[in-house]
Amino acid sequence: MNLFEKFHSEHRGRGLRATSFIRKGTLLLTELPFAHVVSENVERRVCSNCMKSATLKNCSGCKRRFYCSQKCQKAMWPLHKHECSALKHLQQSEGATDFLMLLYQVLIKLNSKTDWKKEGYLQSVSDLNSHYDKENVSDEEKIEMEQIFVKLKILSKEGGVSSDLLNSYHDVCHLMSKLRCNVFGIQDEEFVDTDGIGLYLNCSLFNHDCEPNCAQIFQASKVHIRALRDVQAGEELTITYCSLPACSASRQKYLQSYHFVCTCDACKYKKYDNEMLSDQNGMEIEEEQFKDLNSRYEKLVELKEKGENDNIITKCKELIAEDNFADGNIIKLKILQLMGRTSINLGNFEDALEYHNQYLPYYSKYIPLHPMIGLIHATVGKILAFQNNSEDAMRHIKEALKRLCLSHGGNSPVIAECERILQECQMYLQQERMSTE
């Protein structure tokens, strides 16, 4: 029995809604990408086909695609045979961005006349919404789109791809617009790294909500969508497009790229905004001050991404000390989360535990159903287990399992790791009791 159906609403367009009661934790959809590209910064450790981390061998032609097995290389060949020589050409000129290569892959797939219904898709690429005619395209964006169009034609010529679509700059711009609004960042299961981008035709039918009832979890290139809470028949199924937690203004700004204004209850009533944006005196910080603080925080994130961990903790402490943050201020919480992750990388587990414990209660309040809460509990549990604090470790690991079984399912490596730690804690406590008897 199908658990959901497509429907259309005037304000939200196409979407999916439950046809019967759906219990929390139910797997609603599993999908491989219609097209996907591994990001350049991880291409040497992630298979270009299945996106699993493994020992890889590169393509002897372009040297830009890496595979974990001959099976994956053969599976990718119908696409890659058009990429290989084209990539060599672009390496010698201006390079190939992830978005350009995804656009090229979609063009190849469209040219192959894929039967989308036979392949199990609920919609085709042509069904995706384009906002190109509605967009107020800046001069800078026009130049970028023109450059992508020129490079796409070069790729197609070098790769032996002939398509009527390439005869129309206008049609290619529509395709670009469709992809920009429907492509997913392919994150690891712990929401730490984004390993690539992909077009998932069925998943793109899920509309956005800042308090969604479903969540998408990637295991390599495959996406799984599960219900985070019980869903009633007739209720729309939603995921979030935003990085959470965030105040309503930040969410709305981000969603501008999707060309809609979110009208969910969290945005309508600016839920938790007063707490997220307040200083220690309970006053809301000014908009310009918030922008400045957020910009400085993002620069610290960039340092971490470059692997420059040594100075991050000091700079984070300086930023917190400079400003009169309330404990629940969203910038302060993000800084504490960054400090927690950095401390783990540096092996400073006592500090990491302190930082995680400071922001966890507020994240649990702001995004109570988000899979990230389970992942934070798992991290805290691992640290406590390492410190031989088995009772507290078990409490956090059990909370992590309760949450992550809903979002990740029972076969996830994250779940397996939590179960292993729980078992070790139970054995440690049992041995401890036996030694005192």
Steps between C-alpha positions, in 0.01 A plus 500: 500500500627844409544715810486828308377661182587800286280804530501862386425811701470856373768646726745210542477330159558126480545309823440170676238419762425196712221273376474325837638527853883481499679398817819684598814329374326361191724489193312693232744508214841372394656643185822501301581824318387572146839669470768586754852642526759445772652827623857568390626531859403137579531335158815307602331327795140455378401272212365700204220246451378364835655781713631256761833573666752236397838437339454649154655479155468790264387502138812460285361751252386814679659423842199677654262214576583244768341158551492241777457206260474400136127453557459868590722610212289300253175629652622858455636450148179587303530848650874525545583412139355843415682667792849357462645689205291804587650515850851481354419799280358710783797418723713678245273803493264633768407191701170327574282591798276247674188677371627508141582128506160416650331709230701311239405162648131596497536606135654160416219316681235710324670427169478126569120527514470341846150362562443668836182305584666169421795601718261554793502879504186686607591794278740587218755781467254688280249498790738692728419866555716764336504855633717640223230718341394622846851569624641847537836389362789729591773590250742284700264200479450555127877490444526180708218332306655601169834350610331175605319485165827546309677232709205262460530530123874431523437192716233374261723547196798325662279224643313432178161604638256650254183656640240741362495659845844649432357704211304711747670707769153568645423126537835430667435785746167337587681172564753680722214656697332161546819345635582786734164463672493120513856377553593349837832534677607140573605504866649226708279336763633727775430830315868596516623478139330560166656257253318606186177611338225297337163522330241274665179528301270332752651670807463839336121457532530548877425863581670701772399568858717649775348242735480202262335166569761309295878499459735399218809299592769409250691172511764554233304609188171341608246716683246370752204705620324402823221647709628678812159496669159344449334641188124505448326405176471805273792680666776631272838332527781752543875524545712804577712672236677713762793439729346493847477644759474856369288808568209572265679785319798276419270224378301736280817647351630155414167393348508795257716279277197265473276792404236473771416652835452243774166537680539216750401566862864533608548786252153648541539539877882540497525212742795528740633809318500708822722244671719431197576867442524633856788632705548438872264787583219340301525761224502401134833564331496739203474359149838639392666364812349156432630507141847594622505227766374240255764602246774462760364161601501384135865602468577274797318215324715561193812468717376165628428378147862583413614289795633798698372373837769638731383863511125442466425447872682821598324701228161352600556594865597853398183537293279379786680729748467804274122483479233488766331181377206343680550128566244408233633741235528309172843640409639403840354151467655452156835619634475249787416223253805595293714502816368155592588349162839669494584378852423142394736536204769629738438217747379737774202286601432667836461838329294342221260357757457839667424677169254232384316511833461877472327508162313165504207615721427795270529297180262246657255783560533673161505188277362217718441248217814571296736200455787725611376476861547123493846543348603744775381256767705229325810722504458584869444132574822403318703756697354383832568138409861591418522657848358179653190687617288209385170584673477850349631367169222242486238766571614707203549202270150371576357844420703504179370158397139598576532798268732366229300181446220731379713705262776259395337156525636190670766413239692827517873494591422778750252270676749211496764721664257609773398139569865398525575776754187414700605135518852596610361726775271223623793256512719756681233558767444127537871440552515790745215351708661156496831643624330662801310188604 
